């Protein structure tokens, strides 16, 4: 794990919040806020992988780096792979961190935490999770749960991901945070795999890796970043960032 790179996939088309990456937050597009948080993590260069020249221009205007990718990628992971080939064709970066472009409130510290499990050579992909504390989220299918076993301090090996309330019985439930750190070889393998049966059923892309026998470990963190998918989410993100500015 010698040279990570952070890639932020972003696409202009969004059903519930049109032109989402360019949504204004205190005079700057949301994608710029995400880019700033990733820069603050300090783990490597940060590049925004966009499907629109407008997104690239917004990032570059803020002093960042953006690359234009195809508009028809089936997932953000496929966009990630194309961007990596564009910005690092010689393969200098051996770890690729995927930060979603709709997480303007993300704590830079947890971006850095995502790469810790990759110090174990048996781990293909690393991610994050947080304990669920709100009872209504335990049965909410929009809150993806990570089912795993402890393998170290604040670290779990993922056995399954599900939208159902799981595992059954007494004990904590964990909210999966969709931020991934891939070994470059694992990313290449992942995007070449066909869609898995469980992936299609649960509508969870990460199950493709588990079905193929790849190992995913997760660091347990105490912060669940707010994903912005709707106008209401956008207002919540503005409130969170406003409070941070006041502090």
C-alpha positions as a LaTeX table, in Angstrom:
\begin{tabular}{lrrr}
\hline
Residue & $x$ (\AA) & $y$ (\AA) & $z$ (\AA) \\
\hline
Unk1 & 0.00 & 0.00 & 0.00 \\
Unk2 & 2.47 & 2.57 & $-1.22$ \\
Unk3 & 0.65 & 5.12 & $-3.32$ \\
Unk4 & $-3.14$ & 5.62 & $-2.97$ \\
Unk5 & $-5.23$ & 7.82 & $-5.23$ \\
Unk6 & $-8.71$ & 9.13 & $-4.42$ \\
Unk7 & $-11.27$ & 9.16 & $-7.22$ \\
Unk8 & $-14.70$ & 10.79 & $-6.93$ \\
Unk9 & $-17.22$ & 9.64 & $-9.55$ \\
Unk10 & $-19.89$ & 12.22 & $-10.38$ \\
Unk11 & $-22.65$ & 12.29 & $-12.96$ \\
Unk12 & $-24.93$ & 15.14 & $-13.88$ \\
Unk13 & $-28.07$ & 13.08 & $-14.44$ \\
Unk14 & $-30.04$ & 12.41 & $-11.23$ \\
Unk15 & $-33.74$ & 11.69 & $-10.97$ \\
Unk16 & $-34.53$ & 12.99 & $-7.49$ \\
Unk17 & $-32.12$ & 15.94 & $-7.50$ \\
Unk18 & $-31.37$ & 17.16 & $-11.03$ \\
Unk19 & $-27.79$ & 18.35 & $-11.67$ \\
Unk20 & $-26.89$ & 17.13 & $-8.19$ \\
Unk21 & $-23.07$ & 17.58 & $-8.31$ \\
Unk22 & $-23.53$ & 21.27 & $-9.14$ \\
Unk23 & $-26.07$ & 21.95 & $-6.38$ \\
Unk24 & $-25.07$ & 25.14 & $-4.57$ \\
Unk25 & $-23.78$ & 24.98 & $-1.00$ \\
Unk26 & $-22.56$ & 28.36 & 0.26 \\
Unk27 & $-21.63$ & 29.57 & $-3.21$ \\
Unk28 & $-19.79$ & 26.44 & $-4.34$ \\
Unk29 & $-21.00$ & 23.30 & $-6.12$ \\
Unk30 & $-21.52$ & 20.25 & $-3.92$ \\
Unk31 & $-18.85$ & 18.31 & $-5.80$ \\
Unk32 & $-16.29$ & 20.92 & $-4.79$ \\
Unk33 & $-17.15$ & 20.40 & $-1.12$ \\
Unk34 & $-16.65$ & 16.64 & $-1.54$ \\
Unk35 & $-13.34$ & 17.27 & $-3.32$ \\
Unk36 & $-12.19$ & 19.51 & $-0.45$ \\
Unk37 & $-13.00$ & 16.85 & 2.16 \\
Unk38 & $-11.04$ & 14.27 & 0.16 \\
Unk39 & $-8.06$ & 16.63 & $-0.14$ \\
Unk40 & $-8.17$ & 17.19 & 3.63 \\
Unk41 & $-7.86$ & 13.43 & 4.18 \\
Unk42 & $-4.27$ & 13.76 & 2.95 \\
Unk43 & $-3.85$ & 10.21 & 1.68 \\
Unk44 & $-3.05$ & 10.93 & $-1.96$ \\
Unk45 & $-3.99$ & 12.94 & $-5.05$ \\
Unk46 & $-7.71$ & 13.51 & $-5.64$ \\
Unk47 & $-9.40$ & 13.41 & $-9.04$ \\
Unk48 & $-13.07$ & 13.89 & $-9.90$ \\
Unk49 & $-14.31$ & 11.50 & $-12.60$ \\
Unk50 & $-17.24$ & 13.25 & $-14.29$ \\
Unk51 & $-19.66$ & 12.57 & $-17.12$ \\
Unk52 & $-20.05$ & 16.27 & $-17.92$ \\
Unk53 & $-17.68$ & 19.10 & $-18.91$ \\
Unk54 & $-19.62$ & 21.34 & $-16.48$ \\
Unk55 & $-18.54$ & 19.22 & $-13.51$ \\
Unk56 & $-14.93$ & 19.14 & $-14.69$ \\
Unk57 & $-14.98$ & 22.93 & $-15.13$ \\
Unk58 & $-16.40$ & 23.46 & $-11.63$ \\
Unk59 & $-13.70$ & 21.34 & $-10.05$ \\
Unk60 & $-10.92$ & 22.97 & $-12.04$ \\
Unk61 & $-12.21$ & 26.43 & $-11.15$ \\
Unk62 & $-11.70$ & 25.51 & $-7.49$ \\
Unk63 & $-8.14$ & 24.38 & $-8.19$ \\
Unk64 & $-8.85$ & 20.66 & $-8.47$ \\
Unk65 & $-8.37$ & 18.01 & $-11.13$ \\
Unk66 & $-11.25$ & 16.53 & $-13.09$ \\
Unk67 & $-11.39$ & 14.08 & $-15.97$ \\
Unk68 & $-14.21$ & 13.55 & $-18.44$ \\
Unk69 & $-15.50$ & 9.98 & $-18.68$ \\
Unk70 & $-18.22$ & 8.27 & $-20.71$ \\
Unk71 & $-21.84$ & 9.16 & $-19.97$ \\
Unk72 & $-23.18$ & 5.60 & $-20.21$ \\
Unk73 & $-21.36$ & 3.76 & $-17.43$ \\
Unk74 & $-23.69$ & 1.34 & $-15.61$ \\
Unk75 & $-22.15$ & 2.21 & $-12.22$ \\
Unk76 & $-19.81$ & 4.59 & $-10.46$ \\
Unk77 & $-17.28$ & 1.77 & $-10.16$ \\
Unk78 & $-17.05$ & 1.45 & $-13.94$ \\
Unk79 & $-16.55$ & 5.23 & $-14.16$ \\
Unk80 & $-13.82$ & 4.85 & $-11.56$ \\
Unk81 & $-11.98$ & 2.27 & $-13.63$ \\
Unk82 & $-12.07$ & 4.45 & $-16.76$ \\
Unk83 & $-10.82$ & 7.49 & $-14.84$ \\
Unk84 & $-7.96$ & 5.48 & $-13.34$ \\
Unk85 & $-6.85$ & 4.38 & $-16.80$ \\
Unk86 & $-6.88$ & 8.02 & $-17.94$ \\
Unk87 & $-4.98$ & 9.58 & $-15.02$ \\
Unk88 & $-2.61$ & 6.71 & $-14.24$ \\
Unk89 & $-2.11$ & 4.55 & $-17.35$ \\
Unk90 & 1.28 & 3.32 & $-16.10$ \\
Unk91 & $-0.17$ & 1.92 & $-12.87$ \\
Unk92 & 1.77 & 3.90 & $-10.27$ \\
Unk93 & $-1.13$ & 3.96 & $-7.79$ \\
Unk94 & $-1.73$ & 0.57 & $-6.20$ \\
Unk95 & $-4.73$ & 1.58 & $-4.06$ \\
Unk96 & $-7.84$ & 3.36 & $-5.37$ \\
Unk97 & $-10.19$ & 5.05 & $-2.90$ \\
Unk98 & $-13.72$ & 5.65 & $-4.17$ \\
Unk99 & $-15.43$ & 8.57 & $-2.43$ \\
Unk100 & $-19.01$ & 9.11 & $-3.57$ \\
Unk101 & $-19.68$ & 12.53 & $-5.07$ \\
Unk102 & $-22.78$ & 13.16 & $-2.95$ \\
Unk103 & $-21.10$ & 13.19 & 0.50 \\
Unk104 & $-20.33$ & 16.87 & 1.14 \\
Unk105 & $-20.35$ & 16.43 & 4.94 \\
Unk106 & $-17.95$ & 13.47 & 5.06 \\
Unk107 & $-15.29$ & 13.57 & 7.77 \\
Unk108 & $-11.82$ & 13.48 & 6.14 \\
Unk109 & $-10.63$ & 11.22 & 8.97 \\
Unk110 & $-12.87$ & 8.36 & 7.88 \\
Unk111 & $-11.64$ & 8.67 & 4.30 \\
Unk112 & $-8.18$ & 7.98 & 5.68 \\
Unk113 & $-9.45$ & 5.12 & 7.84 \\
Unk114 & $-10.79$ & 3.31 & 4.78 \\
Unk115 & $-7.36$ & 2.18 & 3.61 \\
Unk116 & $-6.27$ & 0.62 & 6.93 \\
Unk117 & $-7.53$ & $-2.94$ & 6.22 \\
Unk118 & $-5.47$ & $-3.09$ & 3.02 \\
Unk119 & $-2.34$ & $-3.43$ & 5.16 \\
Unk120 & $-3.52$ & $-7.07$ & 5.37 \\
Unk121 & $-2.57$ & $-8.63$ & 2.05 \\
Unk122 & $-5.51$ & $-11.04$ & 2.19 \\
Unk123 & $-7.99$ & $-8.14$ & 1.92 \\
Unk124 & $-9.10$ & $-7.19$ & $-1.60$ \\
Unk125 & $-11.46$ & $-4.30$ & $-0.83$ \\
Unk126 & $-11.83$ & $-2.13$ & 2.27 \\
Unk127 & $-14.85$ & $-0.12$ & 3.34 \\
Unk128 & $-16.52$ & 1.49 & 6.37 \\
Unk129 & $-19.45$ & 0.89 & 8.67 \\
Unk130 & $-21.00$ & 2.54 & 11.71 \\
Unk131 & $-23.24$ & 1.24 & 14.51 \\
Unk132 & $-26.94$ & 1.92 & 13.92 \\
Unk133 & $-28.31$ & 3.99 & 16.81 \\
Unk134 & $-31.74$ & 5.04 & 15.50 \\
Unk135 & $-34.26$ & 2.18 & 15.92 \\
Unk136 & $-36.18$ & 3.09 & 12.77 \\
Unk137 & $-33.05$ & 2.56 & 10.65 \\
Unk138 & $-32.75$ & $-1.08$ & 11.70 \\
Unk139 & $-35.61$ & $-2.13$ & 9.44 \\
Unk140 & $-35.22$ & 0.61 & 6.82 \\
Unk141 & $-34.29$ & $-1.00$ & 3.46 \\
Unk142 & $-32.54$ & 2.21 & 2.43 \\
Unk143 & $-30.05$ & 1.68 & 5.26 \\
Unk144 & $-27.74$ & $-1.09$ & 4.05 \\
Unk145 & $-26.51$ & $-3.39$ & 6.80 \\
Unk146 & $-23.10$ & $-5.02$ & 6.96 \\
Unk147 & $-23.05$ & $-8.48$ & 8.55 \\
Unk148 & $-19.57$ & $-9.49$ & 9.61 \\
Unk149 & $-17.21$ & $-10.86$ & 12.20 \\
Unk150 & $-14.55$ & $-9.04$ & 14.21 \\
Unk151 & $-11.00$ & $-9.55$ & 12.94 \\
Unk152 & $-9.22$ & $-6.78$ & 14.82 \\
Unk153 & $-9.71$ & $-3.54$ & 16.75 \\
Unk154 & $-12.60$ & $-1.67$ & 15.11 \\
Unk155 & $-12.34$ & $-3.93$ & 12.07 \\
Unk156 & $-14.72$ & $-6.52$ & 10.66 \\
Unk157 & $-14.62$ & $-9.01$ & 7.83 \\
Unk158 & $-17.80$ & $-8.66$ & 5.77 \\
Unk159 & $-19.81$ & $-11.84$ & 5.33 \\
Unk160 & $-22.85$ & $-10.25$ & 3.72 \\
Unk161 & $-24.57$ & $-6.95$ & 2.92 \\
Unk162 & $-28.36$ & $-6.64$ & 3.04 \\
Unk163 & $-31.26$ & $-4.22$ & 3.10 \\
Unk164 & $-33.01$ & $-6.44$ & 5.65 \\
Unk165 & $-32.64$ & $-6.21$ & 9.42 \\
Unk166 & $-29.69$ & $-8.51$ & 10.06 \\
Unk167 & $-28.25$ & $-10.33$ & 11.84 \\
Unk168 & $-31.13$ & $-11.54$ & 14.00 \\
Unk169 & $-30.99$ & $-11.53$ & 17.81 \\
Unk170 & $-29.32$ & $-9.37$ & 20.42 \\
Unk171 & $-26.36$ & $-7.23$ & 19.50 \\
Unk172 & $-25.43$ & $-4.23$ & 17.39 \\
Unk173 & $-26.36$ & $-3.69$ & 13.76 \\
Unk174 & $-23.99$ & $-1.90$ & 11.42 \\
Unk175 & $-24.82$ & 0.64 & 8.73 \\
Unk176 & $-22.61$ & 0.15 & 5.69 \\
Unk177 & $-21.01$ & 3.35 & 4.44 \\
Unk178 & $-20.53$ & 3.21 & 0.68 \\
Unk179 & $-16.91$ & 4.33 & 0.54 \\
Unk180 & $-14.43$ & 1.78 & $-0.83$ \\
Unk181 & $-10.68$ & 1.35 & $-1.07$ \\
Unk182 & $-9.66$ & $-1.16$ & $-3.73$ \\
Unk183 & $-6.39$ & $-2.77$ & $-4.50$ \\
Unk184 & $-5.84$ & $-1.84$ & $-8.13$ \\
Unk185 & $-5.84$ & $-5.51$ & $-9.10$ \\
Unk186 & $-9.12$ & $-6.05$ & $-7.21$ \\
Unk187 & $-10.79$ & $-3.11$ & $-9.00$ \\
Unk188 & $-9.73$ & $-4.51$ & $-12.36$ \\
Unk189 & $-11.13$ & $-7.92$ & $-11.46$ \\
Unk190 & $-14.34$ & $-6.50$ & $-10.02$ \\
Unk191 & $-15.36$ & $-4.49$ & $-13.07$ \\
Unk192 & $-14.73$ & $-7.53$ & $-15.26$ \\
Unk193 & $-17.13$ & $-9.74$ & $-13.31$ \\
Unk194 & $-20.71$ & $-10.34$ & $-14.44$ \\
Unk195 & $-23.52$ & $-9.15$ & $-12.21$ \\
Unk196 & $-24.12$ & $-11.58$ & $-9.35$ \\
Unk197 & $-27.45$ & $-13.19$ & $-8.52$ \\
Unk198 & $-27.53$ & $-11.79$ & $-4.98$ \\
Unk199 & $-26.34$ & $-8.41$ & $-6.27$ \\
Unk200 & $-29.33$ & $-8.28$ & $-8.60$ \\
Unk201 & $-31.73$ & $-9.35$ & $-5.88$ \\
Unk202 & $-30.57$ & $-6.95$ & $-3.17$ \\
Unk203 & $-29.56$ & $-4.18$ & $-5.61$ \\
Unk204 & $-26.18$ & $-4.00$ & $-3.88$ \\
Unk205 & $-23.12$ & $-3.94$ & $-6.14$ \\
Unk206 & $-20.68$ & $-5.00$ & $-3.40$ \\
Unk207 & $-22.29$ & $-8.44$ & $-3.24$ \\
Unk208 & $-20.75$ & $-9.15$ & $-6.65$ \\
Unk209 & $-17.32$ & $-9.18$ & $-4.98$ \\
Unk210 & $-18.41$ & $-11.48$ & $-2.15$ \\
Unk211 & $-20.10$ & $-13.88$ & $-4.57$ \\
Unk212 & $-16.81$ & $-14.07$ & $-6.48$ \\
Unk213 & $-14.88$ & $-14.95$ & $-3.32$ \\
Unk214 & $-13.23$ & $-11.57$ & $-2.85$ \\
Unk215 & $-12.57$ & $-10.42$ & 0.71 \\
Unk216 & $-14.03$ & $-7.15$ & 2.00 \\
Unk217 & $-13.03$ & $-5.79$ & 5.41 \\
Unk218 & $-14.60$ & $-2.76$ & 7.08 \\
Unk219 & $-13.36$ & $-0.27$ & 9.65 \\
Unk220 & $-15.93$ & 0.68 & 12.27 \\
Unk221 & $-16.26$ & 4.47 & 12.54 \\
Unk222 & $-18.55$ & 6.69 & 14.59 \\
Unk223 & $-19.60$ & 9.02 & 11.81 \\
Unk224 & $-22.18$ & 8.24 & 9.12 \\
Unk225 & $-21.87$ & 10.85 & 6.37 \\
Unk226 & $-25.04$ & 12.31 & 4.94 \\
Unk227 & $-25.67$ & 11.21 & 1.38 \\
Unk228 & $-27.48$ & 13.84 & $-0.68$ \\
Unk229 & $-30.16$ & 12.34 & $-2.93$ \\
Unk230 & $-33.11$ & 14.74 & $-2.54$ \\
Unk231 & $-33.74$ & 18.47 & $-2.03$ \\
Unk232 & $-34.43$ & 17.69 & 1.65 \\
Unk233 & $-31.03$ & 15.99 & 1.97 \\
Unk234 & $-29.43$ & 19.03 & 0.39 \\
Unk235 & $-30.97$ & 21.31 & 3.01 \\
Unk236 & $-29.75$ & 19.00 & 5.77 \\
Unk237 & $-26.23$ & 19.07 & 4.33 \\
Unk238 & $-26.29$ & 22.86 & 4.20 \\
Unk239 & $-27.37$ & 22.94 & 7.87 \\
Unk240 & $-24.57$ & 20.55 & 8.90 \\
Unk241 & $-21.90$ & 22.50 & 7.05 \\
Unk242 & $-23.26$ & 25.80 & 8.36 \\
Unk243 & $-22.94$ & 24.53 & 11.93 \\
Unk244 & $-19.36$ & 23.44 & 11.26 \\
Unk245 & $-18.49$ & 26.89 & 9.90 \\
Unk246 & $-19.84$ & 28.50 & 13.04 \\
Unk247 & $-17.72$ & 26.21 & 15.20 \\
\hline
\end{tabular}
